Amino acid sequence: MQNKNIERTSTRAFSDVPISATAISLIKSILLKSNPGIFGHVYTIRLIQNDFVKKNRIKKISAYGAITGKPAYIFSVSSHKKYALIDYAYCLENLVIELTDSGIDSIWLGGMYKKRKLKKLFRLKDHDMIPAVIAIGNGKISTKTVSSSEQSRHRLSFGVVFFDLTIGKPLTMDHAGEFADVLEAVRIGPSFKNLQPWTIVQDTDNPTETSSPTSSNTKMVTGVKISTSSRRYHFYIKNHKISDQKHMDIGIALSHFDYMRKAKKLKGHFEILDGLDVPDYEYVATFKVL
Ligand SMILES: Cc1cc2nc3c(=O)[nH]c(=O)nc-3n(C[C@H](O)[C@H](O)[C@H](O)COP(=O)(O)O)c2cc1C
């Protein structure tokens, strides 16, 4: 895995030529890799190709943002539970990152018209849910250029979504130290209607801790050895009107965080802690740095 940022933007205009057989076998090999969720859910990913879409007249899947051309779709089935939805998005976004690295364009589609039709086609049970599908394929060059310039325009800034010790106190990249790139990977991630509901609080047992972008796991501060291993990152969702889409947005944030911290060889694990509830925010999980 390379230590680079996640470079992707949504593609809504796909090529009119269906994905080649070679690309389909590459996609299938990526989908088959072991990819468990953080909270214990495992998803079997389904791939539907354009001929299936055509044969079954699954037109106009997206409820907003028209999708053109002949993409394929990937999705799975989940329960409605919070951590199942978070894992759903975590697992699918892990795949999106890998597909992007292989040159395959994509877009998340959570607002869908055809969920019931897909459920019928795949003979799913009533309580089964398809929370979102992802359209994948080759994007038309012109739309890629437009969306990449739009993407940087629309993201909230670092200190607006990441906080230092307490919600409301902006975290600087400097104080995030070696985790600045990890948080940046979260900041640029996709979200439903680009609402960016993720909020992360950097916390430490050692309030005197300071860090620099070049710091390693231990450093000397005025002669005292300080370890970033007392660090924790608490993940919250902004806004008390929580929806399935926001749970998926935070799953995507966790995927980007995990991808980048692994790329930077930063050790730690996720856990769900008690006593971290804050008004108007929904607590999700904590990453404990080791
Ligand atoms: C969970 C989720 C659901 C989404 N659903 C839709 C959708 O139904 N229709 C659509 O056009 N875009 C959808 N999007 C794409 C977002 O609008 C897009 O990611 C966001 O505007 C940021 O743009 P970017 O992906 O190009 O960075 C969805 C994104 C996420 C994460």
The ligand as a Gaussian input file, in Angstrom:
#p B3LYP/6-31G(d) Opt

LIG

0 1
 C      -23.787000       7.418000       1.160000
 C      -23.782000       8.234000      -0.100000
 C      -24.907000       8.285000      -0.902000
 C      -24.909000       9.038000      -2.097000
 N      -26.016000       9.034000      -2.886000
 C      -26.020000       9.720000      -4.058000
 C      -27.160000       9.705000      -4.912000
 O      -28.174000       9.076000      -4.621000
 N      -27.079000      10.395000      -6.102000
 C      -25.961000      11.098000      -6.483000
 O      -25.949000      11.695000      -7.560000
 N      -24.861000      11.165000      -5.663000
 C      -24.870000      10.465000      -4.483000
 N      -23.752000      10.484000      -3.680000
 C      -22.540000      11.176000      -4.134000
 C      -22.331000      12.496000      -3.401000
 O      -23.270000      13.457000      -3.830000
 C      -20.870000      12.955000      -3.630000
 O      -20.010000      11.985000      -3.094000
 C      -20.586000      14.278000      -2.964000
 O      -21.327000      15.292000      -3.572000
 C      -19.092000      14.643000      -3.008000
 O      -18.606000      14.689000      -4.326000
 P      -17.346000      13.794000      -4.787000
 O      -17.734000      12.342000      -4.516000
 O      -17.170000      14.064000      -6.252000
 O      -16.178000      14.177000      -3.971000
 C      -23.753000       9.760000      -2.485000
 C      -22.610000       9.713000      -1.651000
 C      -22.625000       8.961000      -0.487000
 C      -21.396000       8.910000       0.348000

